[in-house]
Amino acid sequence: MKELLGELPVEDVMIDGKQYFYMGDIYADCPDIPGCIFLAGFDQLMLGYQKKESIYLNGEYLRNVFNLAGIVMPGVLLRGNIVGTWKKKNGTLEIKCFREILRDEKEDMEQAAALLWNDIKAVKYYL
């Protein structure tokens, strides 16, 4: 594999002492990433990395997203990190947070929800 990497236009970057690879200019033609994204269950962003080495999910929250039955819960990607899971029922968006969420973070989540769904009547946060 290392021999093949040398033949491809592959670049690497170190993040938290780990080496990651990418192809092409990671900044070219890249729109701004929203502050908050509601991921679907089994989202490819979560499935594309080894569970224990995800750059988006802190290891202590692993079982909150990936349960032992193999289910991948829909996650809340906030400013580059999974901070909770969500479900929508009868016009109410329920967000189970893994940590305390600041007011400006809640504003980001609520704005993203309003853009995604037009029937949200309430947002409830749980810790």
MMTF fields as JSON, N, C-alpha, C and O atoms, coordinates in Angstrom:
{
  "mmtfVersion": "1.0.0",
  "mmtfProducer": "UNKNOWN",
  "numBonds": 507,
  "numAtoms": 508,
  "numGroups": 127,
  "numChains": 1,
  "numModels": 1,
  "chainsPerModel": [1],
  "groupsPerChain": [127],
  "chainIdList": ["A"],
  "bondAtomList": [4, 2, 8, 6, 12, 10, 16, 14, 20, 18, 24, 22, 28, 26, 32, 30, 36, 34, 40, 38, 44, 42, 48, 46, 52, 50, 56, 54, 60, 58, 64, 62, 68, 66, 72, 70, 76, 74, 80, 78, 84, 82, 88, 86, 92, 90, 96, 94, 100, 98, 104, 102, 108, 106, 112, 110, 116, 114, 120, 118, 124, 122, 128, 126, 132, 130, 136, 134, 140, 138, 144, 142, 148, 146, 152, 150, 156, 154, 160, 158, 164, 162, 168, 166, 172, 170, 176, 174, 180, 178, 184, 182, 188, 186, 192, 190, 196, 194, 200, 198, 204, 202, 208, 206, 212, 210, 216, 214, 220, 218, 224, 222, 228, 226, 232, 230, 236, 234, 240, 238, 244, 242, 248, 246, 252, 250, 256, 254, 260, 258, 264, 262, 268, 266, 272, 270, 276, 274, 280, 278, 284, 282, 288, 286, 292, 290, 296, 294, 300, 298, 304, 302, 308, 306, 312, 310, 316, 314, 320, 318, 324, 322, 328, 326, 332, 330, 336, 334, 340, 338, 344, 342, 348, 346, 352, 350, 356, 354, 360, 358, 364, 362, 368, 366, 372, 370, 376, 374, 380, 378, 384, 382, 388, 386, 392, 390, 396, 394, 400, 398, 404, 402, 408, 406, 412, 410, 416, 414, 420, 418, 424, 422, 428, 426, 432, 430, 436, 434, 440, 438, 444, 442, 448, 446, 452, 450, 456, 454, 460, 458, 464, 462, 468, 466, 472, 470, 476, 474, 480, 478, 484, 482, 488, 486, 492, 490, 496, 494, 500, 498, 504, 502],
  "bondOrderList": [1, 1, 1, 1, 1, 1, 1, 1, 1, 1, 1, 1, 1, 1, 1, 1, 1, 1, 1, 1, 1, 1, 1, 1, 1, 1, 1, 1, 1, 1, 1, 1, 1, 1, 1, 1, 1, 1, 1, 1, 1, 1, 1, 1, 1, 1, 1, 1, 1, 1, 1, 1, 1, 1, 1, 1, 1, 1, 1, 1, 1, 1, 1, 1, 1, 1, 1, 1, 1, 1, 1, 1, 1, 1, 1, 1, 1, 1, 1, 1, 1, 1, 1, 1, 1, 1, 1, 1, 1, 1, 1, 1, 1, 1, 1, 1, 1, 1, 1, 1, 1, 1, 1, 1, 1, 1, 1, 1, 1, 1, 1, 1, 1, 1, 1, 1, 1, 1, 1, 1, 1, 1, 1, 1, 1, 1],
  "groupList": [{"groupName": "MET", "atomNameList": ["N", "CA", "C", "O"], "elementList": ["N", "C", "C", "O"], "formalChargeList": [0, 0, 0, 0], "bondAtomList": [1, 0, 2, 1, 3, 2], "bondOrderList": [1, 1, 2], "singleLetterCode": "M", "chemCompType": "L-PEPTIDE LINKING"}, {"groupName": "LYS", "atomNameList": ["N", "CA", "C", "O"], "elementList": ["N", "C", "C", "O"], "formalChargeList": [0, 0, 0, 0], "bondAtomList": [1, 0, 2, 1, 3, 2], "bondOrderList": [1, 1, 2], "singleLetterCode": "K", "chemCompType": "L-PEPTIDE LINKING"}, {"groupName": "GLU", "atomNameList": ["N", "CA", "C", "O"], "elementList": ["N", "C", "C", "O"], "formalChargeList": [0, 0, 0, 0], "bondAtomList": [1, 0, 2, 1, 3, 2], "bondOrderList": [1, 1, 2], "singleLetterCode": "E", "chemCompType": "L-PEPTIDE LINKING"}, {"groupName": "LEU", "atomNameList": ["N", "CA", "C", "O"], "elementList": ["N", "C", "C", "O"], "formalChargeList": [0, 0, 0, 0], "bondAtomList": [1, 0, 2, 1, 3, 2], "bondOrderList": [1, 1, 2], "singleLetterCode": "L", "chemCompType": "L-PEPTIDE LINKING"}, {"groupName": "GLY", "atomNameList": ["N", "CA", "C", "O"], "elementList": ["N", "C", "C", "O"], "formalChargeList": [0, 0, 0, 0], "bondAtomList": [1, 0, 2, 1, 3, 2], "bondOrderList": [1, 1, 2], "singleLetterCode": "G", "chemCompType": "PEPTIDE LINKING"}, {"groupName": "PRO", "atomNameList": ["N", "CA", "C", "O"], "elementList": ["N", "C", "C", "O"], "formalChargeList": [0, 0, 0, 0], "bondAtomList": [1, 0, 2, 1, 3, 2], "bondOrderList": [1, 1, 2], "singleLetterCode": "P", "chemCompType": "L-PEPTIDE LINKING"}, {"groupName": "VAL", "atomNameList": ["N", "CA", "C", "O"], "elementList": ["N", "C", "C", "O"], "formalChargeList": [0, 0, 0, 0], "bondAtomList": [1, 0, 2, 1, 3, 2], "bondOrderList": [1, 1, 2], "singleLetterCode": "V", "chemCompType": "L-PEPTIDE LINKING"}, {"groupName": "ASP", "atomNameList": ["N", "CA", "C", "O"], "elementList": ["N", "C", "C", "O"], "formalChargeList": [0, 0, 0, 0], "bondAtomList": [1, 0, 2, 1, 3, 2], "bondOrderList": [1, 1, 2], "singleLetterCode": "D", "chemCompType": "L-PEPTIDE LINKING"}, {"groupName": "ILE", "atomNameList": ["N", "CA", "C", "O"], "elementList": ["N", "C", "C", "O"], "formalChargeList": [0, 0, 0, 0], "bondAtomList": [1, 0, 2, 1, 3, 2], "bondOrderList": [1, 1, 2], "singleLetterCode": "I", "chemCompType": "L-PEPTIDE LINKING"}, {"groupName": "GLN", "atomNameList": ["N", "CA", "C", "O"], "elementList": ["N", "C", "C", "O"], "formalChargeList": [0, 0, 0, 0], "bondAtomList": [1, 0, 2, 1, 3, 2], "bondOrderList": [1, 1, 2], "singleLetterCode": "Q", "chemCompType": "L-PEPTIDE LINKING"}, {"groupName": "TYR", "atomNameList": ["N", "CA", "C", "O"], "elementList": ["N", "C", "C", "O"], "formalChargeList": [0, 0, 0, 0], "bondAtomList": [1, 0, 2, 1, 3, 2], "bondOrderList": [1, 1, 2], "singleLetterCode": "Y", "chemCompType": "L-PEPTIDE LINKING"}, {"groupName": "PHE", "atomNameList": ["N", "CA", "C", "O"], "elementList": ["N", "C", "C", "O"], "formalChargeList": [0, 0, 0, 0], "bondAtomList": [1, 0, 2, 1, 3, 2], "bondOrderList": [1, 1, 2], "singleLetterCode": "F", "chemCompType": "L-PEPTIDE LINKING"}, {"groupName": "ALA", "atomNameList": ["N", "CA", "C", "O"], "elementList": ["N", "C", "C", "O"], "formalChargeList": [0, 0, 0, 0], "bondAtomList": [1, 0, 2, 1, 3, 2], "bondOrderList": [1, 1, 2], "singleLetterCode": "A", "chemCompType": "L-PEPTIDE LINKING"}, {"groupName": "CYS", "atomNameList": ["N", "CA", "C", "O"], "elementList": ["N", "C", "C", "O"], "formalChargeList": [0, 0, 0, 0], "bondAtomList": [1, 0, 2, 1, 3, 2], "bondOrderList": [1, 1, 2], "singleLetterCode": "C", "chemCompType": "L-PEPTIDE LINKING"}, {"groupName": "SER", "atomNameList": ["N", "CA", "C", "O"], "elementList": ["N", "C", "C", "O"], "formalChargeList": [0, 0, 0, 0], "bondAtomList": [1, 0, 2, 1, 3, 2], "bondOrderList": [1, 1, 2], "singleLetterCode": "S", "chemCompType": "L-PEPTIDE LINKING"}, {"groupName": "ASN", "atomNameList": ["N", "CA", "C", "O"], "elementList": ["N", "C", "C", "O"], "formalChargeList": [0, 0, 0, 0], "bondAtomList": [1, 0, 2, 1, 3, 2], "bondOrderList": [1, 1, 2], "singleLetterCode": "N", "chemCompType": "L-PEPTIDE LINKING"}, {"groupName": "ARG", "atomNameList": ["N", "CA", "C", "O"], "elementList": ["N", "C", "C", "O"], "formalChargeList": [0, 0, 0, 0], "bondAtomList": [1, 0, 2, 1, 3, 2], "bondOrderList": [1, 1, 2], "singleLetterCode": "R", "chemCompType": "L-PEPTIDE LINKING"}, {"groupName": "THR", "atomNameList": ["N", "CA", "C", "O"], "elementList": ["N", "C", "C", "O"], "formalChargeList": [0, 0, 0, 0], "bondAtomList": [1, 0, 2, 1, 3, 2], "bondOrderList": [1, 1, 2], "singleLetterCode": "T", "chemCompType": "L-PEPTIDE LINKING"}, {"groupName": "TRP", "atomNameList": ["N", "CA", "C", "O"], "elementList": ["N", "C", "C", "O"], "formalChargeList": [0, 0, 0, 0], "bondAtomList": [1, 0, 2, 1, 3, 2], "bondOrderList": [1, 1, 2], "singleLetterCode": "W", "chemCompType": "L-PEPTIDE LINKING"}],
  "groupTypeList": [0, 1, 2, 3, 3, 4, 2, 3, 5, 6, 2, 7, 6, 0, 8, 7, 4, 1, 9, 10, 11, 10, 0, 4, 7, 8, 10, 12, 7, 13, 5, 7, 8, 5, 4, 13, 8, 11, 3, 12, 4, 11, 7, 9, 3, 0, 3, 4, 10, 9, 1, 1, 2, 14, 8, 10, 3, 15, 4, 2, 10, 3, 16, 15, 6, 11, 15, 3, 12, 4, 8, 6, 0, 5, 4, 6, 3, 3, 16, 4, 15, 8, 6, 4, 17, 18, 1, 1, 1, 15, 4, 17, 3, 2, 8, 1, 13, 11, 16, 2, 8, 3, 16, 7, 2, 1, 2, 7, 0, 2, 9, 12, 12, 12, 3, 3, 18, 15, 7, 8, 1, 12, 6, 1, 10, 10, 3],
  "groupIdList": [1, 2, 3, 4, 5, 6, 7, 8, 9, 10, 11, 12, 13, 14, 15, 16, 17, 18, 19, 20, 21, 22, 23, 24, 25, 26, 27, 28, 29, 30, 31, 32, 33, 34, 35, 36, 37, 38, 39, 40, 41, 42, 43, 44, 45, 46, 47, 48, 49, 50, 51, 52, 53, 54, 55, 56, 57, 58, 59, 60, 61, 62, 63, 64, 65, 66, 67, 68, 69, 70, 71, 72, 73, 74, 75, 76, 77, 78, 79, 80, 81, 82, 83, 84, 85, 86, 87, 88, 89, 90, 91, 92, 93, 94, 95, 96, 97, 98, 99, 100, 101, 102, 103, 104, 105, 106, 107, 108, 109, 110, 111, 112, 113, 114, 115, 116, 117, 118, 119, 120, 121, 122, 123, 124, 125, 126, 127],
  "secStructList": [7, 2, 2, 2, 2, 2, 2, 6, 6, 3, 3, 3, 3, 3, 3, 6, 6, 3, 3, 3, 3, 3, 3, 1, 7, 6, 6, 6, 6, 7, 7, 7, 7, 7, 1, 3, 3, 3, 7, 7, 6, 6, 7, 2, 2, 2, 2, 6, 1, 7, 4, 4, 4, 7, 1, 1, 1, 7, 4, 4, 4, 2, 2, 2, 2, 5, 7, 6, 6, 1, 7, 5, 7, 7, 3, 3, 3, 3, 6, 6, 3, 3, 3, 3, 3, 3, 3, 3, 3, 6, 6, 3, 3, 3, 3, 3, 3, 1, 1, 7, 7, 7, 2, 2, 2, 2, 2, 2, 2, 2, 2, 2, 2, 2, 2, 2, 7, 1, 7, 7, 7, 3, 3, 3, 3, 3, 7],
  "xCoordList": [0.821, 0.0, 0.874, 0.575, 1.93, 2.801, 3.416, 3.607, 3.728, 4.279, 3.25, 3.6, 1.998, 0.94, 0.702, 0.434, 0.796, 0.608, 1.611, 1.285, 2.828, 3.855, 3.552, 4.095, 2.697, 2.34, 1.088, 0.755, 0.406, -0.823, -0.572, 0.385, -1.435, -1.295, -1.86, -2.817, -1.256, -1.748, -0.941, 0.286, -1.647, -1.031, -1.356, -2.27, -0.612, -0.927, -0.93, -0.351, -1.593, -1.674, -1.654, -2.19, -1.034, -0.994, -2.063, -2.108, -2.917, -3.952, -3.851, -3.99, -3.611, -3.469, -2.463, -2.691, -1.359, -0.303, -0.559, 0.216, -1.65, -1.966, -1.904, -2.262, -1.446, -1.29, -2.546, -3.006, -3.099, -4.251, -3.862, -3.031, -4.465, -4.155, -5.372, -6.513, -5.11, -6.176, -5.62, -4.409, -6.529, -6.112, -6.599, -7.735, -5.747, -6.133, -6.048, -5.647, -6.43, -6.423, -7.679, -8.79, -7.511, -8.681, -9.451, -10.569, -8.865, -9.542, -10.135, -10.915, -9.789, -10.282, -11.748, -12.157, -12.516, -13.937, -14.687, -15.624, -14.29, -14.922, -15.766, -15.234, -17.082, -17.922, -17.69, -17.149, -18.099, -17.995, -18.836, -19.951, -18.297, -19.021, -19.949, -19.508, -21.216, -22.147, -21.706, -21.02, -22.094, -21.755, -22.39, -21.847, -23.543, -24.239, -24.828, -25.424, -24.647, -25.221, -25.89, -25.277, -27.143, -27.843, -27.582, -28.071, -26.81, -26.465, -27.569, -28.231, -27.757, -28.719, -28.134, -26.923, -28.981, -28.5, -27.7, -28.069, -26.63, -25.748, -25.124, -24.827, -24.929, -24.341, -22.927, -22.176, -22.578, -21.266, -20.114, -19.01, -20.352, -19.3, -18.886, -17.705, -19.848, -19.551, -19.007, -18.159, -19.48, -19.065, -17.717, -17.102, -17.259, -16.033, -14.755, -13.667, -14.856, -13.683, -13.801, -14.905, -12.665, -12.728, -13.391, -13.097, -14.261, -15.029, -14.145, -14.411, -13.105, -12.271, -11.315, -10.671, -11.207, -10.268, -10.938, -10.285, -12.212, -12.928, -12.414, -12.199, -12.22, -11.799, -12.991, -12.818, -14.203, -15.422, -16.052, -16.797, -15.765, -16.454, -15.463, -14.587, -15.604, -14.788, -15.076, -16.236, -14.031, -14.171, -15.103, -15.739, -15.199, -16.071, -17.556, -18.393, -17.889, -19.288, -19.597, -20.684, -18.649, -18.774, -20.07, -20.781, -20.398, -21.598, -22.888, -23.971, -22.791, -23.986, -24.407, -25.574, -23.461, -23.74, -23.787, -24.709, -22.8, -22.732, -23.14, -22.371, -24.355, -24.729, -24.257, -23.783, -24.379, -23.863, -24.65, -24.167, -25.848, -26.658, -26.305, -26.898, -25.347, -24.927, -25.667, -25.481, -26.488, -27.225, -26.329, -25.614, -26.375, -25.652, -26.701, -27.461, -26.726, -27.725, -27.452, -26.301, -28.489, -28.279, -27.58, -28.04, -26.48, -25.664, -25.842, -26.312, -25.453, -25.42, -23.947, -23.192, -23.55, -22.185, -22.159, -22.687, -21.552, -21.516, -20.077, -19.254, -19.787, -18.441, -17.351, -16.286, -17.648, -16.653, -16.628, -15.813, -17.508, -17.531, -18.957, -19.903, -19.097, -20.401, -20.65, -19.892, -21.724, -22.01, -23.298, -23.661, -23.982, -25.222, -25.903, -25.402, -27.054, -27.897, -29.239, -29.574, -29.999, -31.264, -32.36, -32.105, -33.6, -34.771, -35.852, -35.925, -36.677, -37.751, -39.068, -39.242, -39.987, -41.272, -42.357, -42.26, -43.389, -44.547, -44.16, -44.717, -43.214, -42.825, -41.862, -41.523, -41.416, -40.456, -39.127, -39.079, -38.074, -36.728, -36.119, -35.962, -35.776, -35.166, -33.687, -33.326, -32.843, -31.4, -30.845, -30.925, -30.279, -29.633, -28.164, -27.412, -27.763, -26.417, -25.446, -25.815, -24.215, -23.169, -22.462, -21.752, -22.668, -22.054, -22.961, -23.947, -22.63, -23.397, -23.241, -22.133, -24.348, -24.345, -24.526, -25.45, -23.639, -23.693, -24.813, -25.31, -25.195, -26.299, -26.042, -26.934, -24.834, -24.546, -24.524, -24.836, -24.157, -24.204, -25.653, -25.979, -26.514, -27.944, -28.518, -29.341, -28.081, -28.54, -28.129, -28.921, -26.888, -26.432, -27.31, -27.71, -27.605, -28.429, -29.844, -30.399, -30.411, -31.783, -31.879, -32.871, -30.868, -30.85, -30.733, -31.416, -29.87, -29.714, -31.006, -31.393, -31.669, -32.939, -34.003, -34.771, -34.053, -35.047, -34.814, -35.77, -33.557, -33.246, -33.584, -33.942, -33.466, -33.672, -35.143, -35.616, -35.852, -37.258, -38.129, -37.721, -39.314, -40.214, -41.326, -42.216, -41.292, -42.364, -41.909, -42.616, -40.738, -40.235, -40.972, -40.928, -41.652, -42.371, -41.601, -41.749, -40.776, -40.014, -38.729, -38.66, -37.708, -36.447, -36.217, -36.23, -36.009, -35.761, -34.358, -33.953, -33.639, -32.276, -32.251, -32.839, -31.571, -31.41, -29.925, -29.164, -29.521, -28.118, -27.987, -26.882],
  "yCoordList": [-1.176, 0.0, 1.252, 2.207, 1.265, 2.434, 2.727, 3.892, 1.693, 1.894, 2.565, 3.433, 2.177, 2.775, 4.234, 5.057, 4.564, 5.953, 6.874, 8.014, 6.388, 7.179, 7.485, 8.438, 6.692, 6.889, 7.752, 8.136, 8.053, 8.843, 10.266, 10.516, 11.211, 12.588, 12.731, 13.471, 12.02, 11.968, 12.914, 12.97, 13.651, 14.521, 13.942, 13.129, 14.358, 13.902, 15.075, 16.128, 14.867, 15.877, 15.152, 14.051, 15.773, 15.204, 15.884, 17.112, 15.099, 15.609, 14.831, 13.608, 15.535, 14.893, 13.746, 12.697, 13.949, 12.96, 11.772, 10.816, 11.817, 10.724, 11.249, 12.394, 10.392, 10.773, 10.393, 9.253, 11.371, 11.15, 11.536, 12.421, 10.872, 11.1, 11.652, 11.347, 12.472, 13.0, 13.243, 13.345, 13.331, 13.576, 14.943, 15.323, 15.674, 16.976, 18.068, 17.842, 19.248, 20.416, 20.383, 20.507, 20.219, 20.081, 21.399, 21.408, 22.498, 23.779, 24.268, 25.221, 23.648, 24.096, 23.728, 22.61, 24.657, 24.432, 23.837, 23.059, 24.191, 23.646, 24.739, 25.748, 24.537, 25.549, 25.559, 24.607, 26.624, 26.681, 25.564, 25.299, 24.923, 23.861, 24.516, 25.357, 24.144, 24.735, 24.449, 23.459, 25.299, 25.113, 23.868, 23.269, 23.471, 22.298, 21.506, 22.067, 20.194, 19.291, 18.144, 17.525, 17.861, 16.716, 15.512, 15.446, 14.569, 13.383, 12.338, 12.239, 11.574, 10.478, 9.309, 9.243, 8.395, 7.147, 6.431, 6.48, 5.779, 5.074, 6.026, 5.617, 7.284, 8.26, 7.837, 7.311, 8.067, 7.675, 8.382, 7.841, 9.566, 10.261, 9.453, 9.397, 8.836, 8.027, 6.652, 6.102, 6.099, 4.766, 4.766, 3.71, 5.917, 6.004, 5.955, 5.943, 5.926, 5.894, 4.728, 4.273, 4.246, 3.251, 3.911, 5.06, 3.199, 3.776, 4.404, 5.511, 3.699, 4.176, 5.281, 5.881, 5.565, 6.582, 7.667, 8.31, 7.877, 8.9, 10.283, 10.572, 11.127, 12.499, 13.374, 14.541, 12.817, 13.571, 13.186, 13.974, 11.996, 11.467, 11.139, 10.291, 11.811, 11.537, 10.105, 9.702, 9.341, 7.939, 7.687, 6.634, 8.63, 8.412, 8.416, 7.97, 8.91, 8.942, 7.846, 7.816, 6.961, 5.927, 5.141, 4.985, 4.64, 3.816, 4.628, 4.053, 5.945, 6.773, 6.829, 7.078, 6.598, 6.65, 5.242, 4.911, 4.425, 3.044, 2.117, 1.924, 1.537, 0.657, -0.765, -1.074, -1.615, -2.986, -3.858, -4.915, -3.434, -4.188, -3.828, -4.373, -2.917, -2.542, -1.351, -1.027, -0.704, 0.469, 1.703, 1.866, 2.567, 3.839, 4.945, 5.182, 5.607, 6.65, 7.902, 8.183, 8.644, 9.908, 10.92, 11.202, 11.45, 12.34, 13.81, 14.178, 14.639, 16.087, 16.477, 16.399, 16.896, 17.352, 18.858, 19.615, 19.28, 20.691, 21.169, 20.736, 22.072, 22.659, 21.591, 21.726, 20.526, 19.501, 18.331, 17.424, 18.328, 17.238, 16.746, 17.533, 15.439, 14.883, 15.2, 14.774, 15.956, 16.385, 15.767, 16.0, 14.982, 14.378, 13.593, 13.491, 13.043, 12.354, 13.068, 13.833, 12.81, 13.516, 12.574, 11.522, 13.002, 12.369, 13.429, 14.353, 13.278, 14.24, 13.488, 12.449, 14.029, 13.372, 14.42, 15.25, 14.374, 15.267, 16.738, 17.471, 17.169, 18.576, 18.989, 20.167, 18.035, 18.337, 17.663, 16.468, 18.428, 17.916, 17.688, 18.627, 16.442, 16.098, 15.808, 14.965, 16.519, 16.361, 15.869, 16.559, 14.662, 14.109, 14.5, 13.979, 15.418, 15.995, 15.158, 14.6, 15.075, 14.353, 15.246, 14.764, 16.536, 17.511, 18.727, 18.819, 19.646, 20.893, 21.673, 21.81, 22.181, 22.925, 24.407, 24.791, 25.231, 26.671, 27.316, 26.731, 28.494, 29.198, 29.416, 29.185, 29.858, 30.086, 28.771, 28.757, 27.67, 26.368, 25.942, 25.383, 26.212, 25.918, 26.728, 26.229, 27.973, 28.802, 28.199, 28.183, 27.697, 27.027, 25.812, 25.603, 25.017, 23.819, 24.184, 23.562, 25.178, 25.566, 26.19, 25.987, 26.94, 27.489, 26.376, 26.398, 25.404, 24.271, 23.469, 23.033, 23.277, 22.54, 23.282, 22.663, 24.595, 25.393, 25.332, 25.353, 25.258, 25.137, 23.75, 23.601, 22.755, 21.374, 20.96, 20.273, 21.382, 20.995, 22.23, 23.205, 22.197, 23.341, 23.103, 23.942, 21.989, 21.673, 21.598, 21.044, 22.147, 22.112, 23.166, 24.359, 22.69, 23.601, 23.831, 24.867, 22.846, 22.939, 22.132, 21.135, 22.587, 21.861, 21.594, 22.518, 20.329, 19.955, 19.35, 18.533, 19.78, 19.303, 18.447, 18.808, 17.315, 16.411, 16.156, 16.111, 15.991, 15.683, 14.256, 13.797],
  "zCoordList": [0.0, 0.0, 0.0, -0.717, 0.778, 0.834, -0.527, -0.877, -1.299, -2.641, -3.54, -4.339, -3.42, -4.239, -3.868, -4.743, -2.588, -2.158, -2.837, -3.17, -3.044, -3.696, -5.153, -5.711, -5.771, -7.175, -7.353, -8.475, -6.273, -6.34, -5.864, -5.131, -6.278, -5.796, -4.375, -4.145, -3.443, -2.079, -1.197, -1.279, -0.36, 0.64, 2.008, 2.145, 3.009, 4.357, 5.317, 5.05, 6.436, 7.48, 8.816, 8.939, 9.819, 11.162, 12.007, 12.084, 12.637, 13.529, 14.828, 14.837, 15.92, 17.233, 17.201, 17.804, 16.502, 16.463, 15.553, 15.555, 14.764, 13.837, 12.411, 12.135, 11.519, 10.122, 9.332, 9.391, 8.588, 7.728, 6.305, 6.101, 5.326, 3.924, 3.195, 3.544, 2.172, 1.327, -0.069, -0.268, -1.022, -2.409, -2.836, -2.552, -3.513, -4.041, -3.004, -1.862, -3.423, -2.549, -1.686, -2.201, -0.394, 0.47, 0.617, 1.133, 0.17, 0.288, -1.032, -1.031, -2.144, -3.445, -3.609, -3.298, -4.089, -4.373, -3.191, -3.375, -2.006, -0.805, -0.159, 0.304, -0.127, 0.514, 2.025, 2.587, 2.661, 4.117, 4.72, 4.272, 5.725, 6.415, 7.435, 8.219, 7.433, 8.407, 9.839, 10.097, 10.75, 12.161, 12.746, 13.674, 12.207, 12.72, 11.556, 10.637, 11.619, 10.621, 11.37, 12.24, 11.034, 11.609, 10.713, 9.585, 11.225, 10.46, 10.582, 11.615, 9.538, 9.57, 10.35, 10.557, 10.777, 11.339, 10.261, 9.087, 10.629, 9.697, 8.667, 7.545, 9.046, 8.14, 7.745, 8.567, 6.496, 5.974, 6.68, 6.752, 7.194, 7.929, 9.156, 9.496, 9.812, 10.99, 10.598, 11.3, 9.495, 9.083, 8.358, 8.205, 7.917, 7.128, 7.937, 7.362, 9.252, 10.124, 11.091, 11.392, 11.578, 12.639, 13.841, 14.17, 14.473, 15.579, 16.647, 17.115, 17.023, 18.125, 17.717, 18.577, 16.424, 15.97, 15.147, 14.326, 15.352, 14.601, 14.982, 16.159, 13.986, 14.269, 14.637, 14.991, 14.557, 14.848, 16.182, 16.764, 16.666, 17.841, 18.942, 18.769, 20.071, 21.244, 21.7, 21.782, 21.995, 22.372, 23.539, 23.602, 24.466, 25.622, 25.239, 26.024, 24.048, 23.6, 22.576, 22.0, 22.358, 21.335, 21.453, 20.459, 22.638, 22.831, 22.765, 22.648, 22.837, 22.665, 21.2, 20.897, 20.293, 18.86, 18.264, 17.519, 18.59, 18.091, 19.239, 20.181, 19.166, 20.27, 20.016, 18.922, 20.994, 20.909, 19.934, 19.529, 19.554, 18.591, 17.146, 16.215, 16.95, 15.6, 15.016, 13.843, 15.799, 15.342, 15.461, 16.45, 14.445, 14.479, 14.573, 13.634, 15.711, 15.98, 15.143, 14.806, 14.812, 14.097, 15.004, 16.11, 14.524, 15.345, 15.016, 13.94, 15.976, 15.791, 15.668, 16.637, 14.469, 14.225, 14.432, 13.617, 15.509, 15.877, 15.866, 16.673, 14.934, 14.829, 14.763, 15.365, 14.013, 13.757, 14.719, 14.556, 15.727, 16.698, 16.924, 16.932, 17.106, 17.445, 18.91, 19.78, 19.185, 20.559, 21.108, 22.261, 20.279, 20.749, 19.647, 18.527, 19.989, 19.023, 18.988, 19.892, 17.936, 17.791, 17.309, 16.723, 17.584, 16.979, 16.871, 17.681, 15.869, 15.599, 15.666, 15.029, 16.444, 16.623, 16.839, 17.743, 16.003, 16.139, 16.246, 17.063, 15.428, 15.404, 16.5, 16.614, 17.31, 18.369, 18.042, 17.751, 18.093, 17.891, 19.266, 20.046, 19.559, 20.834, 20.602, 19.781, 21.335, 21.201, 22.528, 23.544, 22.507, 23.685, 23.617, 22.794, 24.486, 24.455, 25.277, 26.311, 24.816, 25.531, 26.548, 27.431, 26.409, 27.312, 27.384, 26.653, 28.255, 28.364, 27.06, 26.542, 26.535, 25.274, 25.586, 26.303, 25.043, 25.27, 24.457, 23.494, 24.845, 24.187, 22.694, 21.877, 22.327, 20.906, 20.121, 18.93, 20.779, 20.131, 19.889, 18.842, 20.866, 20.695, 19.536, 18.769, 19.416, 18.3, 16.968, 16.025, 16.877, 15.65, 15.342, 14.197, 16.369, 16.16, 15.719, 14.814, 16.354, 16.025, 14.636, 13.937, 14.231, 12.866, 11.839, 10.815, 12.107, 11.182, 11.089, 10.005, 12.218, 12.224, 11.427, 10.691, 11.568, 10.84, 9.329, 8.552, 8.913, 7.488, 6.941, 5.773, 7.788, 7.366, 7.385, 6.48, 8.414, 8.576, 8.724, 9.355, 8.154, 8.278, 9.296, 9.439, 9.997, 10.944, 12.399, 13.24, 12.701, 14.078, 14.897, 14.597, 15.942, 16.843, 18.144, 18.793, 18.513, 19.756, 19.644, 18.924, 20.377, 20.471, 21.96, 22.774, 22.304, 23.691, 23.78, 22.952, 24.809, 25.039, 26.293, 27.313, 26.217, 27.351, 27.547, 26.58, 28.778, 29.061, 29.503, 29.791]
}
